[in-house]
Amino acid sequence: MNEAEEQRLFSKIAWRLLPALILAYIFNYLDRNNIGFAALTMNREIGLTATQFGRGAGILFLGYCFLEVPSNMILYRVGARKWIARIMISWGIISAATVFVTGPRSFYLLRFLLGAAEAGFFPGVAYYIGHWFPAQYRTRVIAWFMVAIPISSVIGGALSGSLLQMNGIAGLAGWKWLFMLEGLPVAILGFVVMAIMTERPEQATWLTESERQIVHDRVAGEIRPREVRRLGPALADPRVLILGGVQFGFLVGSYGVGIWLPQIIKGHDLSNFVVVLLSAIPYVFASAAMIIWAAGVDRSGRKIGNLTLACLLAVAGLVGSVLTGSLTLALIGLTVALIGVTSARAIFWTIPTRFLVGIGAAGGLAFINSIGTLGGFAGPYLMGFLKDETGSFVVGLLVMAGLLAITTLLAASLKLVIKEE
């Protein structure tokens, strides 16, 4: 099979598997981040302070981290197809149940349970993709999957804004309609994903026998430097620990900005409708930039260098966003920052699959994600705490920039332990 035919084969596989997974990930981010929009009316109704809201926004990641590795160990045993569907069904139901919150304690509980239900989804998909695509295509495939993050923010803004306008229908607040109508469809989608997904290439009846063999040979034949196949060594590997630290850093910035973006913009005395529209702008640019950047990374193979550059770009954007009081300049800075952290995500997840294999990959990817997603707790909580302490978001954004600067150095240090392709 020549190069053009091979590209058509892996494109065929991508078109079969990715649409449903991308849609699932769009809902994943809608259901964990829609509280940023719900907060425009919910916080006052149930009596949440900025600190309490930030704590609740972040506590999702404690539940997520607590069950991340166990979830992927189960996925390894029962198969990605069934387990990813189970994750989606349970998180959809729990997200919809957020309509029952009445104060800080119930808010914390539902957010913790939502995180526990979601545990294992992303590393499970990353592990699954590793069985279908060799390294030559993996950055682009991961990027197309992860474009769901900025797309969910673009769609989520308009959708959440519209659902908030349903306030009073059937006696329910707009924010309750938001949680129900963005949560319950996920449970249905879980059954669709289970029907569409095929566990392994050798089981794909929609591929010819020769195509199945080519996929198997290309993935199995990869040269993996100092590969790790067992769980214990994977969890203790210095490369895994550094990668966990890198992901922690850029997720602090990603969630610290993303969760609070509507309220940062709201601080310029704009209507909720205008806030929703403006919140989408950074993610439109981030989506396009991530796809373009990922294609360049696949061609060059310089994943670590590009990861470092993406983190540095995020630092520059966050610092630039607070240099003046101009809304326009702040949005430009935040857009640059989100281009950096979003692109970093896509590049990042192609690095651990270069040396993690089998159960070492299932557990190692989950362990990296469990360390990293603690940044999803720290970012929103720090932003809320510093907002209460200082009365503005400036200090919080500068703290995010400082943490991302440390992350940039950690990313650069990966060159010492992982050889570039």
Secondary structure, DSSP 4 states (H G I P E B T S, - for coil): --HHHHHHHHHHHHHHHHHHHHHHHHHHHHHHHTHHHHHHHHHHHHT--HHHHHHHHHHHHHHHHHHHHHHHHHHHHH-HHHHHHHHHHHHHHHHHGGGG--SHHHHHHHHHHHHHHHTTHHHHHHHHHHTT--HHHHHHHHHHHHTHHHHHHHHHHHHHHHHHTTTTGGG--HHHHHHHHHHHHHHHHHHHHHHH--SSGGG-TTS-HHHHHHHHHHHHT---TT-B-SHHHHHH-HHHHHHHHHHHHHHHHHHHHHHHHHHHHHTTT--HHHHHHHHHHHHHHHHHHHHHHHHHHHHH--HHHHHHHHHHHHHHHHHHHTSSS-HHHHHHHHHHHHHHHHHHHHHHTTSGGGTB-HHHHHHHHHHHHHHHTHHHHHHHHHHHHHHHHHSSSHHHHHHHHHHHHHHHHHHHHGGGTS---
